[in-house]
Amino acid sequence: MKLTRQLALVSLGTLILPWAALQSLQIFDDLLREGQTAALQATARAIAARLGADDALLNNTGLGDAPAVHANQELYLHTLPAPPVVDGDAADWSTFKLAPLTLSSAAGPAVSLRLGRHNQSLYALVDVADPNRQFHRESSPQLASGDHLVLYGGEPRPRYYVLRAPLPGPIAAYYRDDAGLPQQDYRIRGHWRETDQGYRVELRLPASWATGALGIAAVDKQADQITQTGTLGDLATLVGGLDPGVLPAANGQVVAPSKPLQQALQAFATDKLRVTVLDRHQWQRAQAGQIDTNAAGQTTPWLLRWLDPRPTLPPWQDYPSGRWAEPGDDLGSAQWYRAGNADIARVRVPLYRNWPDAGALESQRTGTVVVEQRISPWRMIDNRAGVRLLTYTLGAGAVLLALLIGYAVWLSLRIRRLSQAAQRATRDREALNLSLERWPRYRLLDEVSELSEHYRALLTQVRAHTDYLKTLTSKLAHELRTPLAVVNSSLDNLTHGGDPAPYIDRARQGTQRLSRLVSAMTEASRVEASISNAETEDIDITQLVTDMCAAYNDAYPDHSFICEIAPAPTGSYRNAVAPELLVQLLDKLVDNAASFSPPEAPIALHLSRQGVDEPYLALSVSNQGPPLPAELEGQLFNSLTSKRTQASGDQLHLGLGLFIVDLIARFHQGSVRAENQAGGVIFTLSLPVNAPALSAHRTESVQGG
């Protein structure tokens, strides 16, 4: 994969910036949501405490005492905004926000009931699912010989009523008086209408019936059985038959919203906060405030909706007035719902009578307080600010991505230029020279420019080494031609007669010179073998340099030697070295210096300790004389490299001395360099202090001994 593509893929990591910004928004939103939940819970508890402390208010609304009937015997009375037309049509009821009460039984028909009040009348809409309908026969002695409704209620004394019809249309309400005779009650008005599932009865009753007991049931008469569904139980099957005698009173009860309680809740409600009070059976007794999910407000921008990392909330169900179907096992906790473009938080707390003395006694619990609040997503974080943050983050990520891709292209172009230059240099010598002349140079001093310079230096050394190999043959031929010529001339003279002694001596000198030539050529191999087996030891290098300086004064009487030791703490010049190899290195450097130094010119040996983080010992040999030739740059320490002018045929110099010096320096993990200085040349050996490999080599040698 190309470098450009690699960096482009790496640049895609900048996409984490908008993700991180979104996660930050989510964290802030979660924290603010927790705070809002805690505030909502505190509000709900405060409302419950206020209502629970008002014992008179609870008693007036029917929440003070425990209900005397079961929840299945209660009918919820809605408040109607307008009176419906009693014609059996449910169209006008559909405009009312009412929750129908579903009644069911094991064998009876399914019943759906809506009960409401407007001014001085009660209205009821009863839907009965009965595919096999039977109407009342007027000739029957029973109050109702077909399908009918049973109603219990009335003032001043509750009675059982039968609501029947011979045909679809108006219904008649009959009851039995104390003598058991059928009587019609004209205060009850109603209409019977057929439906696809069965029939529907719409009723109008006196409003006074809501203050007493009230019950209703639908009776289905078949040929072999009579079944019922409603709040009256099996007593409903007896009312429509022959005179059953005195029937016991029913336990039906009307549950209605309380205006005083609703007025008390108005003090806590707002346009986005709704408070609802439920009784023990989850009937809605009062409600204040509105939750308008369609209200115009700050909408969530599409970017936040698209990138919204929050979990999906369940849809919010706005319970109409009536019985809430939500279970009450989540008291004290907050439930979150999604409603259109808003979130709804719902908190339920118990309502105890005689608050706060009741504590948590379940016997004192009289209902539930439900607080709901509409909260827009990212409510506490301004949507525009969130969009700006994401926009800036995406913009910054895009700019950074473009910069990284541009940098990748620029970097790949630089490396490609370097690669092309290296490829051109390997074609032939002319291409190598041309490439070195046109080698890429960068103003920016970075790793690529360093790599370019290193490649250039390497190719320069390759060119120099190639030139050296080309001249190696002529050098060897020159060195071999002279002794061979001496031997040949001596042999020719011997064939012509005369005194053979001089000719034999000259031939011997020629063969000795050839022997020295072969020995010099194999010296490097012998040195490499000896270096591999050399042992190191800790010595004081100052003593070694001082002793060698004195020895050189005796060995080279035409030169004077100066020994300079830089001041350093005691023990600073002790190091692990191979003494024999170090002496051999000094011999080569001193011999080289003496060869080029004028007579009587001093040759200096200097030892110092340098470096702080990575200390090393610097041992230098300097002499006066001609400078180093420029053409030897990079190949001075190669084998068979020499620029000496041989004064006599007895002096043989093949250029192996500095090559051996470099071998010994690298054995000590050091380096050697040659530099021109004012009036001469200086060779400097750098030895690392206590090199680990040398110490390990010495330890193995000691253990092996």
N, C-alpha and C positions, 0 to 999 in steps of 0.2 A: 504494500500500500504506500502510495506516495506521501511524502512529508506534508504536503498541502492538505491532503485528505485526513491525515492523522490529526493535524492541528485543527482542522475544521470540525472533526468529531469531538475533539477535546473542547472546542469552543462552545459546543452545544451545552456544556455544563453551565453556561451563563443563564440558561433557562430556569435554573434553580432559584434565581433572584425573585421573579414574580411569585413562584411557589412559596418561597420563604416569606414574602410580603403578605401573601394570602393567609399563610399559617399564622402570622403575627396578628392579622385582623381577626382571625378565628379565635385566637387566644384571648384577645381583648373582648371580643363579643361574648365568649363563654364566661369570662370573669364578670362582665357587666350583666349578663343574663343571670348569673348566680346572685349578684347583688339585687337585681330586680325581683328575683324569686323570693329572696329573704324579705325584701320590703313588702311584697304582696302577702306573704305569710303573716308578717307582723300586722298588716292592715286587716286581714281576715280575723286574726285572734282579737284584735282590738274591737272589731265590730261584734264578734261573738261575746266578748266580755261586756260590752255596753248593753246588748240585748238581754243577755242572761241575768244582768243585775236588775232589769226592769220586770219584776214579777207581775205587775198589773198588766203590762203590755202583753206578756205571754199568755196570761189567763184570758184576756179579751180576744185574742186570736186563736184560742183553742190549743195552744202549745204548752199550757201550764201543767195539765194533767195527762196521764197516759191515755191513749185512745181506748174506748170500750169495745171496739169492733176490730175485726181482722181487716187487713188491707184489701182483700178481695171483696169485702162488703162495703167499700167506700166508693162513692161517685164524686168525680171532680167537677166543680161548677166553674166554668169559664165566664169571663165578663165579655159580652159581645159588644162590638162598637156600633152595631145597627141591628134592628130586628129582622130576622129572615122571614120570607114568605112561606107560610105553612102550606106547601103544595106537594111535598114529597120529592122535590128536586134538590139535589145537593150542590147546585151551582153557586148559590149565594153563600153556602157554608165554606166552599173552597177558597173564598176571599178572606176568610178568618184564619189567623195563624193559631190553629188549635191542634193539639195532639189527640187523636181518637183513642178512646179506651177500648182495648180489645178484651172481650170476655170469651172464655172457652170452657168446655167441659168434656168429659170422656165420651159421651154418646150424643150430646145435644149439638145443635147447629152453632157455627161460629157467629159471634155478634160483635159489631163495632159500634160504639156509642160516643156521641158528642153531646155534651150538656152545657148550656150556657144561659146567661141571664142578661136581660136588657129591660131596664126600668122595672115595671111591676109584673113581668112575665118571665117564666122559665121556658126554654126551648130545648127540644131534644131531637136528635137525628139518629135513628136506629137502623143499621144495615144488618140484615139476617141472611146468612148463606143457607138456603133451603131449596134444592132443585125440585122437590116434590111438595108443592104448595097446595093447601086445602083451605077453602074459605068456609065461613060459618053458614050453617043452614038455619034459616029463621024458624023452621018447624021443630028444631031440636030443643028439648027441655033444658039442655046444658047452657051455661052462660056462654060458652064458646065451644062449638063442635069441631072447629078446624084450627089451623095455626093462628096463634094470637100472642099478644104481649100481656104480661102481668105487671101491674104497677102497684107499689105499696107506698102510701104517704097520705098527705092531706091534713087539713086543720078544720076544726080543733082536735079531731081524733083520727089517727091514721087508719086507713082501710086498705083492703086488697081490691084492686080494680082489674077488670078484664077489658082489653082494648081489641076489638074485633071488627071485621068488615066482611060483608057478604060478597063484595066485589071490590076491585081496585077503586079507590076513591076515598070519601070521608069515612072516618072510623067512628065507632060509638064506644063510650066508656061506661061499663056496668059494674055494679057492686051489689052485694046482698046486705039488706038491712038486718036489724036485730031479729026480725021474724024469719029471716032466710029468704026473703022475696027479692027478685032482681030489681035494681033501681039504676036509672041512668043519671050520670053526672055530666051536666052540660058545660061545666067549667073547663072540662078537658076537651080540647079541640085537636084534631089530627087528620092526616091524610096518608092513605096506603098507596104505594106505587110499586109496580113490578120492576125487577132488575134482572140482568143476565144471570146473576148468581142466586137470586132469591127474591126478596122484597125489601122495601125501605119504608119506614114509618116516620113521619115528622110530626112532632107534638108541640103543643103550647099548654103550659100549666100555670096555675097561680104562683106568684113569686113567694107567697107565704110558705109554700111547701119546702123551700130550701132551709127553713129554720128547724125543721123536725126530721124525723126518720124518713129516708127515701130509699127505695129499692126497685129494681127492674129486672125482668127476665123474659126471654123469648121461649115459647112453648111450641114444640113440634109434635103434632098428633099424626100418628100413622095408624094403620089398621091393627097392628099388634102391640104397639107400645107408645108411650108418651115420654118424651125427653125434654129437658130444659137446659138453658144456659143463661146465667145471670148472677145476681147477688142475693137472691132469695132462697136458694137451695131447692130441695125437693118439694117444699111447700107450694111452689109455683105450679106444680102439676095438678094440685087439688083444687085450685081456685076456679078453674074454668069448667069443672065438671058439675055434677049434681051437688046439692047443698052439703058441704062438708062439715057444717056446724061451725063452732067457734075455733078459729085458727089462732095460734100464738103469734105475738107481735114479731116482726122481723127486726134484724139488727142493722139494717142499712143506714148509712150516714152520708151526708153531703159534706164535702171538703171544698172550701172556697178561699180565694185570696183575701188577705186582710188589708184594708185600706190604712188603718193606723200603723200596721207594721211596714207597709210600703212607704208611708210618709216618714217613718223613722229611718228607713234606708236611704232616703233622698239626701240626707246629710253626708253620706259617704260616697255616693255615686258621682261619676264624671262622664264626659262624653266618650271616654275610652275605657272606662272601668264600670263593670256591672256587678251588682251584689244581688244574690238570690238566697232566700231562706227556704229550706225544705223541712218538712216535719219528719217524724220517725219513719213514715212509710214512703219517704222520698217524694211526697206531693209538694208542688211549688205553692208556698203560702204568700210570698211577697217577692217582688223584684223591682230594682231601680237601676237606672243607667242603661246605656245602649252600647252594643258592640256592632259597629257598622263596618263590615269587611269591605264594602264597596266605596267607602268614603274617599274623597279625593285627598291625596296626601303625597308625601315623598315616596316615589316608587323606586324599587330596586333597579338600578341600571342593568342592562342586559349582560354586561361584562361580569358583574357580581353574581347574577343569576346563573350564568354559564359556568363560572369558576367556583360557585358556592360549594365549599367542602363540607358543609354541615350535613348531618344525617337527615334522611327524609322523615318528616314528621307525619303522624297520622292526620287525616282530614278532621277538621273541627266540625262537630255536630251541635248546631244551635237548637237546644231542646225547646220546643214550644211549651206554652203553659200547660201544665198537667203533671203527670208523674215522670220523673227522670228515670231513665233506664240504666244510667251509669251506676255501677256498684260503688258502695261506700267504703271499700277496704283500702283506699288510698288517702285516708285522712291525714292531714298535715303535710303531705307531699305535693309538689307542683307537677302538673301534667302540661306538656306543650303540644299544640296542634297547629296545623297549617291551614289557613283560611285565605285563599286567593293570594294576594300580595302581602299578607300580614301573618304574623304569628300570634296565637292566642295562648296566654298562660292561664291555667285554671287551678285554683287552690281550694281545697275543701277542709274545713276545720269543724269539730263538733261544737254544738251549742248546748250548754248545760244551764239548767235552771238554778237560780240563786247563786249565780256567779259572783265572786270566785270561791265561795265557801264549798261548792260542790266538789271541787277537785276533779278527779278523773273517774268518779263513780258512774258506772254505766246506767244505774237506776235513775240518776238525775239528768241523763241526757234527754233532751227534748227535740232535737233536730240537728240540722247541718247548715252551716253558712258557707256559701260558694262565692268566691270572688274571681272574676274573670277580667283580664286586661288585654287590650289589643296593643301589640308591640310590633312595629315594623322591623323587618330583618335589618341587622346592623343598626338598631335603633339609636344606641348611644354613640355610634360612630357615624358622623355625617356621611351620607352616601357619596356626596360630591368629593369629600375628602378621601374616601376610600377609592373612588375611581381615579382621582388625581394620583394617589399613592401607587395604584396598580399601573396607571399610565406612565408615570415617571419611571417606575421599576422596569416595565416592559421597554420603554424607550432607552433607559440606561443599558438594559440587557442587549437590545438591538445594536446600540452604538458599540458596546463592548464586543459583541459578536462580530460586527463589521471590522473593528480594529484588530481583533485577533485573526480574522481571516485575512485581512490586508497584511498584517505582520507575517502570517504564514506564507503568503504569496511572495512577499519581499524577501523573507529568509530563504525560501526555496529557490528564488532566482539567484541569490548570492551563492548558495551552495551549488546550483547548477552551473554557474559561471566557473566556479572553482573546479567542478568535476570535468567540464569541457576543456579547461586549460590543462588539467592533468592528463586527459585522454590525448590531446594534441601533442603533449610532451613525450609520449611513449612511441610515437611513430618512427622518427629517425632523429639524427643529431641536429640537422637543420631545424626541425620542428621543435626540438628541445631548446635550442638557443633562442628561437623566436618566441617560444612560450615563456621563457624566463625573462625576455625583454618586455613582453606584454603581459606579464603576470598580474592578475587582479590585485589591486591595492585598495584597501577600505579605510575611509577616514574614521569610522567608528571602531574604537579599540575594544572589541569583544572577542568571544571565543572563536567566532568564524574568522575574524582577521588573524587571530593567533594561529588557527589551523592553517590558514593560507600561508602565513610566513613560515610555519614549520614545513609545509609541503614544498615551498620554494627553497628553503634551506636543504631539505632532503634531496630535491632534484639537483641543486647545485653540487651537493656532495656526490651524487650519482654521476654527474657530468665530470667532476674532477677525478673520481675513481675510474671512470671509463678512459679518460685521458691518461691516467696513470698506468692502466693495464696496457694501453697501446704503446707506451714508452718502455714498458717493462722488458720487452724482448731486446730492444736496443741496449738497455742498461746491462742486461746479462751478457749480451754479445760483446759489449765493450769490455766488461770485466774479464771475460774468458779469452778474448782475442790476444791480449798482451802475454799472459803466461804460456799460451799455446804457441805463440810466435817465438818466444824464448826457447821453448823445448824443441821446436822444429829447426830453428837456426842452429842450436847446439848439435842436434843430430846430423844436420847437413855438414857442419864443420868436422865432425868426427869421421865422416866418410871420406874426407879429403886428406886425412892424415894429420900429422903434427902432434903437438903435445895434447893429449885428451883431457888432462886434469881441468883446465879452465872451462872446457865445454861441458864436462860432466858436472862441474859445480853450478854452472849456469842452468843446466837442465834440472838439477836438483832444486834450485831456487824456484824455477817455474812450477815444478810439481808441488812444492810446498805451498806456493801461492794458490794453486788450484785446490789444495787440501784445505787451506784456511777459508777459501771461498765457500766450499761445501759445508765446512763447519759453521760458518756464519749463517748460512741459509737454513741450517737445521737447528740453530740456537733457539729460535722462537718456539719451535715445537718442544724442545727440551725444557724451556722455561715454563711453558704452559703445563707440562706434566709435573714439574717440580712445584708449581704453584698449587695445583690440585691436592698435593700431599703435604703442603706446608702446615705447620702448627703455629698457633698464635699464643702469646703470653702477655701479661701486663708488665710493661716496662716504663721507665722514665725516659721519654723521648728526648728530653733536654740533654741527658747524659750521652745518648747515642749521637745526637747532632754535634755535641762538643768534641767527642772522641773522633768522629769522622772528619771534622774540620781540621783537627790537629794532624790526622793522617794525610789529608790532602795537601797540607803544607809541605810535608816531606815528599809526597809522590809527585807533585808538580812544582819543582823548584823555580820555574819561570813565572809562576803566578803567586799571588798572595790571597789568602782566604780569610774572610771576616765572618765570625759567628755572632749572630744577634738573636738573643732570647728576650721576647717581650715579657714584662713583669706580669705575674699572675699568682693567685693564691697557691699555697702548697698543695701538691697533688693534682694540680690542674692539667699537667702534661703527662700524666700516667694514662695509658690507653692500651687496649688489646691489639697488638700488631704481630706480624711475622718479622722478627728482627733481620733475618738473613735477606728476605725479600726487600725490606726497606733499605738495607745497606746497598743492595744491588741497584735499586731505583736511584739512590743518591749517586752511585758510581756512574750510571748512564747520564744523569743530568750534569754532573760535574765534568765528565769527559766531553760532553757536547759543549758546555760553556768554555772549557779550556781550548777547544778546537777553534772557536770563533773569537775568543777574547784576545786582544793584543797582549804581547809580553809585558810583564810587570803590572798589568791592569788587575785590580782586585776583583775577586769573585765572592759574592756575599751569600751566606746561608742564613735565612731568617725564619724563626719559629714564633708563632703567636696563637692565641686562643680567641676565637671570634664566635659571634652568634649568641643569642639569649635563649629563645625557645628551642632551637635545634643547634646546640653548640657543635663546633668542629675545630680541628687543629689545622692551621695553614702553615705549610712548610714550603718555602720558596728558595729558588736558586737564581740569582741574577748576575749578569755579566755585561761588560761593555763590548761593543762590536756592531757589526752590520745588523739592520733590522730583518725581521722575518719577511720573506718574499710574499707578495700578495697572492701569487698563484698557488701557494701552499695552504691557503686558508681552507680548512675542513679536511685536509689530508695529511697534516703534519705528523700525526701519530699512526699513519698507515705503515705497513711493512714495505721495505725496499724504497723508502722515500728519503732522498738526501740531496743537498745542494752544496756539498763540500767540493772544494777544489783541491785535488790530491797533489801534494807537493812532491811526493816520491812514489815510486811503484810499490814500496813496501807497506804503505799505509792503505788499508782496505776498509772502506766504509760503504755498507750496503743499505743504510737507513733502517736498521732493525732496532737500534737503541731506544728511540722514543716509542716504538711499537711495544717493546717490553715494558717501558715505563707505564704505558697505558694499561697493560695487562695487570701489573702489580697494583695500580691504583684501583682498578675495578674489583680486584680480589678483596681489597680492604673496604669495599662499598664506598669508595671515594671517587674523586675525579681529578684530572690534571688539565691545566690549560697553559697556553703560551701567549704572551702579550708583548708587544713592543713598548718600550719606555724610553725616556730621554737618554739617548746615547747608547742604548743596548736593548737587551731582551731579558724577560723574567719568566721563569717557569714556576707555577704554583701548584702544589699538591694539597687537596682538601681531604682530610680524614675525619669522618664522623666520630664523635666521642662515644666509646663503648657501644659500638654497633651490635645489635642483638645476634645477628648471624655469626659474627666473629666470636662473641662470648660463648655461644652454643658450640661453635667449632672447637673452641679451646676446652670446654667442659667434656666433650666427647673424647678429645685427645687425652686428657688427664685420666678419665675413667678407663680408656683403652690401655693406657700404660700401666 
